[in-house]
Amino acid sequence: MRALVTGASGFIGGVLCGRLFAEGHQVDALVRRAASAPQGTNALQGDLGDEARLTELIAAARPDCVLHLAAEIASQRDVGRLIDVNVGGTRRLLAACVAATAGDPSSGPRFVFASTVVTGDAHGAVLREDEPLPVQTAYGRAKQEGERLVLSSGLPCAIIRPSHVYGPGGWYAQEMLPRLRQPGRFAVIGSGANMWDVVHVDDVAGALMLAAADPRSGEIYHVADDEPITFYDFMALSASELGTGPPRRIPAALARLVAGAPAVEALVRSARSSNTKIRRDLGWQPRFPGSSAGVRDTVGALAAAH
């Protein structure tokens, strides 16, 4: 398979590209700078803001599958920028893919869209693919609009909705673990009793690869591990693996003043996500079905890297 990956230099994208390359696939990485392309990939310099360039790249690369991971993150306070990248960028990339089909989108590359279930507070309810998500944030609205664009494009497609993705990189390794190591105990926002659906980055990459290979079109899949955990327990588990003290708690209102509402809302939401459909349809089997093993592996991998 020839795969084109957007967001290839990001947390999930880097792991995905490594897995694709290791399994013998040809991987094109859409990047702003060639030097940022993951090892083993072919760098395609371009930007989601330039539809003409995207059209040129898709026409030349002729990918079998486009895996669209590039996005502005949930904590982005510039809503205009978030919408332009997460909605406008998706629209431009889809248009480039459709332009390569000579008027028959169904013959175009398979389009796998990395969306999210982290769109708002479900008050602890189980989120399933056949029910509407609680959408309360600009990030969530942008991702939902991206899904709508993908599903209405006419291209063969699939939607992957990961929950909170952790592993040896990204927000967890770069923000949460360093804060747990700092003098004074890490502070959990609110009580920490909110249910927090998590999934290891390796298992998200596996889900994306399965979706890329599946012949069905228009399906949506939630990707989360098997074992529900509260946010407090997840951070306490992380602290225990680091050998630091358990977290303390601070009021959510105070955290919003310091970090801003978008960054806080993703932490205080309470939801669980069912992985029943992706297990059944795609045969997805997580390497880390629970966060205990996943956090232990992550902390060990980071320690080994240093």
C-alpha positions in Angstrom: 0.0 0.0 0.0 1.1 3.5 -0.7 0.0 5.7 2.2 0.1 9.5 2.5 0.0 10.7 6.1 -0.7 14.2 7.3 0.5 15.2 10.7 3.3 12.7 10.2 5.7 14.6 12.4 3.2 14.7 15.3 2.8 12.3 18.2 0.5 9.8 16.7 1.7 10.4 13.2 5.3 9.4 14.0 4.2 6.2 15.5 1.9 5.4 12.6 4.6 6.1 10.0 7.0 3.9 11.9 4.5 1.0 11.9 3.6 1.4 8.3 7.2 1.5 7.2 8.0 -1.5 9.4 5.3 -3.5 7.7 6.6 -2.8 4.2 4.3 0.0 3.1 5.4 3.0 1.1 4.8 6.1 3.2 4.6 9.7 2.0 4.6 12.3 4.8 3.0 15.7 4.2 5.2 18.1 6.2 6.0 21.8 6.1 9.8 21.0 6.4 11.4 18.0 4.8 13.7 17.5 7.8 10.6 16.9 10.1 9.5 13.8 8.1 9.8 10.5 10.1 12.6 8.2 9.2 11.8 5.9 6.3 9.2 8.2 4.8 9.2 10.2 1.6 8.8 13.9 2.5 6.2 15.8 0.6 6.5 19.5 1.4 3.1 21.2 1.6 0.6 22.8 3.8 -3.1 22.2 4.5 -3.7 25.9 3.7 -2.6 25.5 0.0 -5.2 23.6 -2.0 -3.3 24.0 -5.3 -0.2 22.4 -3.7 -2.2 19.6 -2.1 -3.8 18.8 -5.5 -0.4 18.7 -7.2 1.0 16.4 -4.5 -2.0 14.0 -4.5 -2.0 13.8 -8.3 1.8 13.0 -8.3 1.9 10.6 -5.4 -1.3 8.7 -6.3 -1.7 7.2 -2.8 -3.9 4.2 -2.1 -4.9 5.7 1.2 -4.7 9.1 2.8 -4.5 9.1 6.6 -5.4 12.6 7.8 -4.1 13.2 11.3 -2.9 16.9 11.1 -4.9 19.2 13.4 -4.7 22.1 15.7 -5.0 20.7 19.3 -7.9 21.1 21.7 -6.1 23.6 23.9 -5.7 26.1 21.0 -7.3 29.4 22.1 -7.4 30.9 18.6 -10.7 29.5 17.5 -10.3 31.0 14.0 -7.0 29.2 13.5 -8.5 25.9 14.9 -11.4 26.1 12.4 -9.2 27.0 9.5 -6.9 24.0 10.0 -9.3 21.4 11.3 -12.2 22.2 9.0 -10.7 24.2 6.1 -7.6 22.0 5.9 -9.7 18.9 5.8 -11.9 20.4 3.1 -8.9 21.4 1.0 -7.3 17.9 1.4 -10.6 16.2 0.4 -10.9 18.5 -2.6 -7.4 17.5 -3.7 -8.2 13.8 -3.4 -11.5 14.2 -5.3 -9.7 16.2 -8.1 -7.5 13.2 -8.7 -10.4 10.9 -9.5 -11.5 12.3 -12.9 -15.1 12.9 -11.6 -15.5 9.5 -9.8 -14.7 10.0 -6.1 -15.5 6.4 -5.3 -12.4 5.5 -7.3 -10.2 7.8 -5.2 -7.8 7.0 -2.4 -9.3 5.7 0.8 -9.5 8.5 3.3 -9.1 7.7 7.0 -9.8 10.7 9.3 -8.5 10.9 12.8 -11.3 12.5 14.8 -11.9 12.3 18.5 -14.5 11.4 21.1 -13.2 14.2 23.3 -15.8 16.8 22.4 -17.6 17.5 25.6 -18.9 16.2 28.9 -21.0 13.0 28.8 -21.4 12.9 32.6 -19.9 9.4 32.7 -22.0 7.9 30.0 -20.7 5.3 27.6 -20.1 6.8 24.1 -21.0 4.6 21.1 -20.7 5.2 17.4 -24.5 5.1 16.7 -25.3 7.8 19.1 -24.6 11.6 18.9 -21.6 12.8 20.9 -21.9 15.6 23.4 -20.3 18.5 21.5 -19.5 21.5 23.7 -16.1 22.8 22.6 -14.8 24.6 19.5 -12.3 21.7 19.0 -15.2 19.2 19.2 -17.3 21.1 16.8 -14.4 21.4 14.3 -13.8 17.7 14.4 -17.5 16.9 13.9 -17.6 19.2 10.9 -14.5 17.5 9.6 -16.3 14.1 9.9 -19.3 15.5 8.0 -17.0 16.6 5.2 -15.3 13.3 4.9 -18.5 11.2 5.0 -20.1 13.4 2.3 -17.0 13.5 0.0 -17.9 10.4 -2.0 -14.4 9.0 -1.3 -14.1 5.6 0.3 -13.5 6.5 3.9 -13.5 5.6 7.6 -13.5 7.7 10.8 -11.3 6.8 13.8 -12.3 8.5 17.1 -9.6 8.0 19.7 -10.1 8.9 23.3 -7.3 10.6 25.3 -4.1 9.2 23.7 -1.1 8.7 25.9 2.4 7.2 25.4 6.1 8.1 25.2 5.5 11.4 23.5 2.8 14.1 23.1 1.0 15.9 25.9 1.5 13.0 28.4 5.3 12.8 28.1 5.9 16.4 27.5 3.5 18.0 29.9 1.9 15.7 32.4 4.9 13.5 33.5 7.2 16.5 33.8 4.7 18.2 36.1 4.4 15.1 38.2 8.2 15.2 38.7 8.3 18.9 39.7 8.7 19.9 43.4 5.3 20.0 45.1 2.6 17.6 44.1 0.8 17.7 40.8 -2.7 19.1 41.0 -5.7 17.4 39.5 -8.4 19.7 38.3 -11.6 19.3 40.3 -12.2 16.1 42.3 -10.7 13.9 39.6 -13.6 11.5 40.0 -14.6 12.1 36.3 -14.3 9.0 34.1 -11.4 9.3 31.6 -11.3 7.1 28.6 -7.7 6.6 27.5 -5.8 4.6 24.9 -2.1 4.0 24.2 -0.6 5.6 21.1 0.5 2.2 19.7 -3.1 1.0 19.8 -4.3 4.1 18.0 -1.8 3.5 15.2 -3.0 -0.1 15.0 -6.6 1.1 14.6 -5.7 3.5 11.9 -3.9 0.8 10.0 -6.8 -1.6 10.2 -9.1 1.2 9.0 -6.8 1.9 6.1 -6.9 -1.8 5.0 -10.7 -2.4 5.4 -12.9 -2.3 2.3 -16.0 -0.8 4.0 -16.8 2.8 3.6 -18.5 5.3 5.9 -17.8 3.6 9.2 -17.0 5.3 12.5 -14.9 3.6 15.2 -14.2 4.6 18.8 -10.8 3.6 20.0 -10.3 3.3 23.8 -8.9 0.7 26.1 -11.0 -1.9 27.9 -10.8 -0.6 31.5 -12.5 2.6 32.6 -10.5 4.8 35.0 -11.0 8.1 36.7 -8.8 11.0 35.9 -7.4 11.1 39.4 -6.6 7.4 39.4 -4.9 7.7 36.0 -2.6 10.5 37.3 -2.1 8.7 40.6 -1.0 5.6 38.6 1.4 7.7 36.6 2.8 9.3 39.8 3.3 5.9 41.3 5.2 4.6 38.3 7.4 7.7 38.5 8.0 7.2 42.2 6.4 10.5 43.2 3.6 11.4 45.6 0.0 11.2 44.7 -1.7 14.3 43.1 -3.4 17.0 45.1 -6.6 18.7 43.8 -7.4 22.3 42.8 -10.8 23.9 41.9 -11.7 23.8 38.2 -12.6 27.5 38.2 -9.1 28.4 39.3 -7.6 26.2 36.6 -9.7 27.9 33.9 -8.4 31.3 34.9 -4.8 30.1 34.6 -4.9 27.7 31.7 -8.1 28.8 29.8 -11.4 26.9 29.4 -10.4 24.8 26.3 -7.4 23.2 28.0 -9.4 22.5 31.2 -12.6 21.1 29.6 -10.8 18.1 28.1 -9.5 17.2 31.6 -12.7 17.5 33.6 -15.1 15.8 31.1 -16.5 12.5 32.2 -17.0 9.8 29.6 -16.3 6.2 28.8 -15.9 4.9 25.2 -16.9 1.5 24.0 -14.4 -0.3 21.7 -16.9 -3.1 20.9 -17.4 -2.1 17.3 -13.8 -1.8 16.3 -13.0 -5.1 18.0 -15.9 -6.8 16.2 -15.6 -5.3 12.7 -11.8 -4.8 12.3 -10.4 -7.4 14.8 -8.6 -4.7 16.8 -6.8 -6.1 19.8 -5.1 -3.5 21.9 -1.5 -4.2 23.1 -2.4 -2.3 26.2 -6.1 -3.2 27.2 -5.6 -1.3 30.5 -3.8 1.8 31.5 -1.7 0.0 34.2 0.4 -1.8 31.7 0.4 1.1 29.3 1.6 3.6 31.8 4.3 1.2 33.1 5.5 0.7 29.5 5.5 4.4 28.7 7.5 5.4 31.8 9.9 2.6 31.2 10.4 3.6 27.5 11.0 7.2 28.5 13.5 6.2 31.1 15.3 3.9 28.6 15.5 6.8 26.1 17.4 8.9 28.7 
